[in-house]
Structures are given as C-alpha cells and as structure tokens.
Amino acid sequence: MLPQYRGRTSDSLGWTPPPDGFALRQVLYVLRHGERAPVRPRLETASPPIVDPWNMCHTSHEFDKAVLRFNEKGGTEGVPSRVSIQRRIELAPLGSEARPGASGDCLLGELTDLGRMTMLKIGMAMRRVYVDHAHLLPEELLSKHASYLYFRSTNVPRTMQSLDEVITGLFPPTGSADTLTPVVYVRNAGQEDMTPGSRSCPRLDAMLAKFANQAASLYNPTLAQYDKHIAPHNNGQGPRVDGRPRLSGLIDTARSAIAHGVPAPIPFLDQDIMDQMETAVVHEWFAGYQAKDSTERNQYRRLAMGELLSSLYHRFDECIQNAQQPLRMSILCGHDSTLVGILQCLDCFNGKWPDFGAAIGWELFEDKKTESKDRSSDHHYVRCRYGDEVLHIPGCAAEHQHYPGHPELCTIKAFREVVVDRLRHPDGASLEEECQYLSPSS
C-alpha cells in the first residue's frame, strides 16, 4: 500500500475486472463518514482562529420529519405522518443571552454539505461499478430486491446521514411505485461492534488506557520540540498526547478545517510537524493492535474487532454454502477507528489516519471454470481494497493462499484464517468471559 494512502476513493473505486471465468458473488463495504465540523471547540484563539459554528450545514436544516398525528376522526391513537420542519441551532455562550444561529450553521461534529457530497459520490460510484459494469445489482431496485441489500450505521447522526447519501447515490435517480424503500439498521451502543470500547468490556478498557498512557510517556518528550510552534495557537499549551485539549483533538480540528478550505494555523500545514504528531496519536489509539506480546496483541484484536470481522465473514460464508442466498451488497458506515481496526487485523495498516469518506471494500468471487459441481469453498476468492488501493494481505502471500498469479485474490480459506480463526480464543472463552479478565494471561 502507498505509505501516504488514506483510503479515499475515485469514481472507479479502484475496480478492475477479475480473471476470466470469475463471477462476482457479493460485495461488502465499510465506510468512514464524510467531512464534518469539529466535534469540540478548539484552536479558537489561534492565528487564524478556527471558530465555531461553521456555516456549512445548509442541507440538514430543511427536512421532512416522521411524526404522529391524531386521525381526522378525532381518535386517540396516533397515525404516522410527515411534516416539513426547519432546524436552526441556538447559541447560548456561558453568561450570555441565547440567540439563534444563522441558517446553515453546524452543530459540533455535524456532517457538512461537503461531507454529504462526498458520500453521495461514493454511492454513485458504487452504482457505476456494481450496477452498470459488474451487473451485481439490477438497474432498478424494487421491493422484491430487498434481500439483496444490507445497510447499517452506528447510532451517530453523521454516520446515519452519510449512509443516507450513499444509498441515494446507489439507487437510480428516478423510481416507480414499486421502488425499494431501503432499510438502515442501527444498534444500541451496548451492542455496537463497529466502535471498539462501545460495549462494556473492562479488559479492553484497561488495554486502551494502557496504550494511551504508553503513547504519552513515549512521545510527550519528543513533542516538546514543537511547543514554540503550537503553544501560541493553543492558549499557551504545547502539543501533548494527554494534554488539554488532547493532541488527537488538535489534529482533528485542524484536519476538519483543511478539508473544508478553512484557514488553519501554519504549524498544522507543516507536513513534518503533522507527521510526528500523527505518529503519537496513532500509537495512542491503535498501538494495541501491534502489541509486542502476541497473546496481548491477539486479545486486543479479538476484543476490539473480532465480533465485527466474524459477522462480516459470515455473510460471505452463507453465500458460499447456499447458492440461493440472496444478499449481494452490504454497506456499513462507521468511524476512523472502525477502518483502522479492520486494516490492523488484516496487517495492512500504513500508520496514516483515514480520510473522511475512506472506504474498505471486500469482493467475493467464485471461479466458475472449475469442473466440480459442489459448493466447495476452494473455488472462492476474496479481493480487498482500501479506497482505490488493492490490499496484499500478508496472510494470503504464500503460493497456496491466493489464486495463481494474483496475490490480491485470497483463497477463502486463507481469508477466514486471518479474520476469524486467528482471532478465536485459544481456550474457547466467549467475549463476555474474556472481557472480565484483568490480564492477557488469564
């Protein structure tokens, strides 16, 4: 993978035709949400200042809202209805009188108009590739095709709105009375597997804290060399992993600004400074996936991403075992930590934070040239991309682990070994049991 690559897609999604005789059976995408406003006020006294609110969220302020109304006959039971509502943020600084924000002002962390356009374009690219070229999906998506598609988002407005835009781009611009109404699945936080740490897991929480503290110890002394550059823009505070605000927050705010063309302080435009700060933050958030101790590393991966990876692989396995299985495309919309977790477990992470709208794609192919009539998994291969970049998974590098001459096409057996088998607890303990363990050796 290119060392600076951050997972953005082009109009082609990096698609290339598979070898002759290969049939595309199923596709799965995991996306990071589109561009958004900063999640907290930071760098407001910088030069130039990055001031909240941003006036970049016009699309979300005009919408139809599902509501309940009493029926016309005066009954006491509510009936579903829709009403047009305009949303406007209200500003209430401490000690000041509340006042309405301007039309288009963004809430903290809100998906911006640019973010919506990014995700819409991804959906349109998916339509070009998987409808127009690969013919995995029909041109018109009707009610009878409901089982072809699976959509899921984390329970965060910017991911749900991002997925709405992707779906809009994937579907044809015009429809009929029988056009499919897509269903988007959302889980409660305690059942979410796309964000490590969402579920109650004391063992994972302890490991997350350990590596965050480790990053502060390792990198804070080195980061001190940038105090003279960063402190004038950060209320006199130098950049620190565990600072107030945290270094990850400073970088996030600066990158949000840069993505939207908002002027950022000069030090945050210096590639060397940003690279050093990013290295520290990547360690803080993700070093557990590469822990030196193999037992700890495998446990971290298992608790952080094992459940998600197992469920994603299960969709492919069902397709392999049952020719009548109808699912053709799954799209999940999550966060930067979702994509990095998957890349780390594939041993394909390049140490660079994913861009807004970054995408991981898995494609399941069947080799139709084989003479066998059984449903053997030996005839199935998986190709992975990060943005447009094809991933060469180390666990598929050996000659018997990929299609001859195509190291990017993992055998399904090798792929399962990477995303499922390696992550199983050696003694068969469940995640619930393992989450209570206080040390990796328990």
N, C-alpha and C positions, 0 to 999 in steps of 0.2 A: 504494500500500500504506500502511496506517496506520503512522505513524512509530514507534510503540512495539510493533508487532506482532512476535511471536517464534515463530510457527509452530505453536502448539497447535491441536488440532482439537476440534470438538464432536461430538456424536452424529451430526450430519448430514454431517460432513466438508466442509461448505460446498457440497454438491451442489445444483445447480439443473438442471431439465430443459433440454436443448438446444433449438434451434429445431425447429419441425415438420419432419419428414422426415429428421432426423438420426438415425443409428444409431451407438451406442457400439460400437466395434470392439475396443479394447484399453485397458488401464489400467496405469500404472506408478507405483509409489510408492517414494520414498527417505525413510527414517526415521532420526531420531536415536534412540539407545537411551533407555530410561526412566530414571527417577531412580536415582541410585547413591550409595554412600558416597564421601567424598572420596578421591582417588587417592593422596594423601600426607598425613601428619600435618602440619597447620598450625593456627595460632591456638590451640594447646593451652594457652597461658598467658594467653589473652585473658580479658576480663571481659564476659560469661561465657565460659568456655573451651569450645572445640569439641573434645571428647576422643574419641580412638579407643580401642576399637572401638565402633561403633554396633550396638545390639541391634535390628536391623530387617530381618534376613535369615532369617526362620524357614522360609520356603518352600523355599529351596535346600538345607536341611540334611537333608531326608528325600527320597530319590530312589531309583529303580531304576537300576542300573548295568549296562551291557553288559560281560560278561566272557567269558573262555574257560574251559571245563571239559573235563577228560578224559571220554570217553564211559563209559557204565556197564560196558562190557565190558573196560575196562582198556586201551584203545588208547592210543597215544602222540600221536594227533592231537587238538587242541583242537576243541571244538564250541561254537558261540555259545550263550550262556545269559544269564540276568538274575538279579541278586541285589539284595536291599534293603540299602542302606548308609546309615549316618548320618554326616554330615560335621560336624566340630567344629573351630573354629580353635584353635590353640595360641599362647599369648602367651609370648614369651621376650625381655623387655627386656634390654638390654645390662647384664651384671653381675648379673642376677637369675636365679633358677631358673625353668625353663619351667613353665607351668601351663595347664590347659585353660581356654578361654574359655567363656562361658555359651552355652547353646543359643540360636541366633538371632543371635549376634554376626556382624558382617560383616567380610569381608576388605576391604582398601583397594580402592576402585573397584568394589566388587561391586554388582550390581543388587539393589535393596532390594525388600521386599514391595510398597511403594508403586509402585516402578518397574514391577514385574510387572503390577500392576493397571492402570496407565496404558496399557501396551502391549496388555493383554487387551482393554481397552475400545476401543482403536483397531481391533483385529481384529473385534470385534463390530460396530463402526460400519461397517466395510467390508462385512460380511455384510448389514447392513440396506440399504446403498446399492446394492451391486453384485450382490446376490442377490435381495433382496426387492423393490427398486424398479426398478433398471435391467435386471435379469434377464441380466446379462452371464455369470454363473456359475449352474449348476444348483443346486437346493436341496440335493441330496445329492451330495457329491463322491466318485465311485467310482474304482476303478483305471483305468477306461477314460478318465478325465478327466485323467490325469497330465500330458499335454502342454498342458493349459490353463494351468498354473501354473508360475512360476519364482520360487524363493526363494534369496536369497544374503545372507550376513553376512560381515563382517570376522572375522578369527580372534581375537576377543576375547570372553571369557565373557559380558560384559554385553550385547554386541550379539547373540550367538547366543541367549542366554536371552530377550532382548527379542523376537527374531523368533519363537521358540517360542511365546511368549504371543500374539503377533499371529495366528499360524497357528491356535492353539487357539480364539481368538475368531472367526476367519473360518470355521472348519469347524463343522458342526452339532454340538450337544451330545451327540447320540446317533448311532451309526453301525450298520453291518452288517458281515457277514463280508467284504464286498467294498469296504468304505470305503477310500478312497485313503490310502496312507501317504505323507505329503509328504516330499520330498527337499530339504534345505537345502545349498546349495553354499557351500564355504569355500575360499579361495585361500591359498597360501603368501604370506608377506609380500612376497617379491620379485616377485610377480605381482599384487599388490593395486592396484586403480585407484581405490578409494574414499577413500584417505587420501593426500593429496599428501606426497611425501617417503618413502613406503614403499619404492619401487623405487630402485635405485642410479642417481642422476641428479646428477652433480656440478654441472651448470649450475643446476638448480632449487635444490639445496642452497645454492649461492652466493647466489642471489636471496633465498631465505628468510632467510639470515643478514644480507644487506644491509638488508632492510626491518625486521628485528628491531632491528638496531643503529640504524637511522634513527629508529625509534619511541623508543628510549631517549634519543637526542640531542634529539628534538623535545619529548618530554613530561616527562622527568625534572625539568627546572627548574620546570615548572608543578605537577607532583605534589608538590613540596616543601611547598607551602602546606598539605598535608594531614598533614604529619608529626606535628603535635600531636594529631591525631585517631587516626591509625593506629598510630604507634610504641608507645603504651602497651599495645597488644594484640598486638604483633608483635616481642616481645623487644627493644624499643627501636629497631627498624628502621623507617624511613619507607617509603612505597609507591614502588617503582621498577620500571620495566619490566624491567630486568635485575637486580633485587635478589635476595636470598636470604632467604626464598623469592621467586620472581618474582611480579610483580603479578598475572599471569594465574592463578597458583595461589591467591593470597589470595581473589580474586574467586570462583574456582570453589568453594573450600571454603565460603565464606560462602553462596553461592547453593545449594549442596547442602544446607546446614543449613536455610536458609529454606524450601526446597522440602519438607522433612520436618518442619517445625514445631520444629526445634531452635533454641533461642535463639541469636542471633548478636550480636556486639558492635554497639553503637549506630551507629558510623560506617558500618557496612555496611548499615544500614537507611536512611541518608540518601540520597535519590534524586539530589541534586546531586553529592555525592561519588562515588556509584557511576557516574553518567553520565560524569563526567570520567575516572574510572579505566577504564571500559569503552572509551571512545574511544581511549585509549592502547593498550589490549590489542588492540582490533580492528585498529589500524594495525600493530601488531607481527606479527599473524598473517596479515592479509589485504590489506595495502596494495598488494602486488604485482599484484593483480587490477585495480587502478586506477592503475597506474604512469603518470606523465605522458607518458613516451615511448611512442608507440603500438607500436613494434617490441618494446620490452621488455614492455609490457602484454600483447600478443598471445602472446608467447613464454611468459610466466608462465602465462597461462590454458591454453595448449596443453599445457605440460608438467605442470601441476597437475591439470587436469580434462579435457583433450582426449580421452584414451582412454576415460574413463568416458562422457562425453557422446556420443561417436561410437557406442559399443556400445549405449547406451540408444536412440538414434535408430534404429539398425539394426533393432531389434525392431519399431518402427513401420513401417519401410520394407519389411520382409519381409511384414508383414500387408497392406500396400497392394499389393504386387506379386503376392501369391499369396492368392487368396480362400480356399484350403484350409488356409492356415497356421493352426494350432490355438491358438497362445498367446493367452490373454485377459488374464492378470494377472501382473505381475512386482512383487515386493516385495523391496527391498534395505534392509538395516539397517546403518547406519554411524554416523558421528560428527558433531559440530558442524561440523568442517572440511569434511565431505562436503557438507552442506546449504549452507553459506556459499559454497563453491566453485561449486556449481551456480547459486545465486542471483546471484553476481557475474558469471558468464559470460552470464546472461540480462539483466544490467544491472538487476536488481530487488532488490538487497540494500539494506536500510534502515539498516545500521550497527548493528543490535541483535543480540546473541548469541542463537542459537536456544535455545528452552526444551528441557528433557528431553522426549522424545516428539514433538518437532516433526516435521512431515511436508511433503514436496513431492510433489504429485500431478500426473501428466500423463495426460490423457484424449485418445484418438484417436477422432474421429468421421468418419463417411462421410455425405456429403449424398446421400441416396437419391432426391431429387427430380430429379436430372439425368437427361436422356434418354439420354445416352451409355452404351453397354454396355461400354466398355473400362474398364481398371483405372487410369485416369488419376489421378495424384496431385492434380490440380486439384480433385478432389471431396472431399479430405480436409483436416481441420482439427484443430488441437491446442489444448486448453484446459489451462492450468496454474493450480494453486493452491498457496499456501504456508499450511499449516493450512487454515483456512476461507476465507482471503482470496484472491480471484481476482487473478492477476497480469496486468498490462497490459504486455507486453514491448515495449520501445521499438522493437525490430527488426520488430515487427508493426504499428506505429502507422499507417503510410501506408495510404491507402484500398485499394490493390490487395493489401495484405499481410494482410488479415483478411476474414472474412465480413461482408457489408454490414450495418451496424447493430450489429455485435458485435465490438468491438475486442479482446475477450478470446479470440476464436477465430482463432488464427493459421492462415494457409494453411500447408500442409505445406512448401511451397517456402520461405516466409519463415522458418519454424521451422528448417528444415535449414540455411539461411544462417547463422542465429545459432549453432546448437550444433555444426555440422560445418564448413561452408565457411569461415567466418571464422577458424577455428582451424587450418586447414591451413597447413603451412609454405610460404611463397611460392615456394621453390625445390624443393619436394617432398622435403626431407630427412626421414628417418624419426626417430621419437622417440629411438631408440638413438643415432643420429648426432648429433642436436641436443643430447642430454644431455651430450655431451663438449665442446660449445662453451663457451668461457670468457667470452664476451661476447655480447650480443644481436645485435651486428653481424656475428658470424662467419658 
